[in-house]
Amino acid sequence: MKTKQELLTQITQLTSNIETNYPELYTFLLEEPITIPSEKHPHIDIPELQDYLNTLKQELKHHIENHKTK
């Protein structure tokens, strides 16, 4: 199992990659409700970070598959 720090590092790297190489997707990610907590002080632990990382990976994969340059 990955640590919180490892997951945060992966999330940061993937987000940076998306921002640099897929700015149109990055703009969309900033609007995702998943990034806006509904609680004042949400508890974010390993499962939540892993879910968010998986979501980012899925969004990037979907974007690449559906927006291939010709």
C-alpha positions in Angstrom: 0.0 0.0 0.0 1.2 3.5 -0.9 1.8 6.1 1.7 0.0 9.5 1.8 3.2 11.2 0.6 3.6 8.8 -2.3 0.0 9.4 -3.4 0.3 13.1 -3.1 3.5 13.1 -5.1 1.9 11.0 -7.9 -1.2 13.3 -7.9 1.1 16.4 -8.1 3.1 14.8 -11.0 0.1 13.7 -12.9 -1.6 17.1 -12.4 1.5 18.9 -13.6 1.7 16.6 -16.7 -2.0 17.4 -17.5 -1.5 21.1 -16.9 1.6 21.2 -19.2 0.5 18.7 -22.0 -3.3 18.8 -21.9 -4.3 22.4 -20.8 -7.8 21.9 -22.1 -8.3 18.9 -19.8 -6.6 20.8 -16.9 -9.2 23.5 -17.2 -11.9 20.9 -16.9 -10.3 19.3 -13.8 -10.4 22.7 -12.0 -14.2 22.6 -12.3 -14.7 19.1 -11.0 -16.8 19.0 -7.9 -14.7 16.2 -6.4 -12.0 18.8 -5.7 -14.4 21.0 -3.7 -15.1 19.5 -0.2 -18.6 19.8 1.1 -17.3 19.8 4.7 -15.4 22.5 6.4 -12.5 20.2 7.5 -12.8 17.0 5.4 -10.9 13.9 6.4 -8.7 12.9 3.5 -6.8 9.8 3.9 -5.1 7.1 1.7 -8.4 5.7 0.2 -9.6 9.2 -0.8 -6.2 10.1 -2.3 -6.0 6.8 -4.2 -9.6 7.3 -5.5 -8.6 10.8 -6.7 -5.4 9.6 -8.3 -7.4 6.9 -10.1 -10.0 9.5 -11.3 -7.2 11.7 -12.7 -5.7 8.7 -14.5 -9.1 7.7 -16.0 -9.8 11.3 -17.1 -6.5 11.6 -18.8 -6.9 8.2 -20.5 -10.4 9.1 -21.7 -9.2 12.4 -23.0 -6.3 10.9 -24.9 -8.5 8.2 -26.4 -11.2 10.7 -27.5 -9.1 13.7 -28.5 -6.3 12.1 -30.6 -4.8 14.6 -33.0 -5.0 13.5 -36.6 
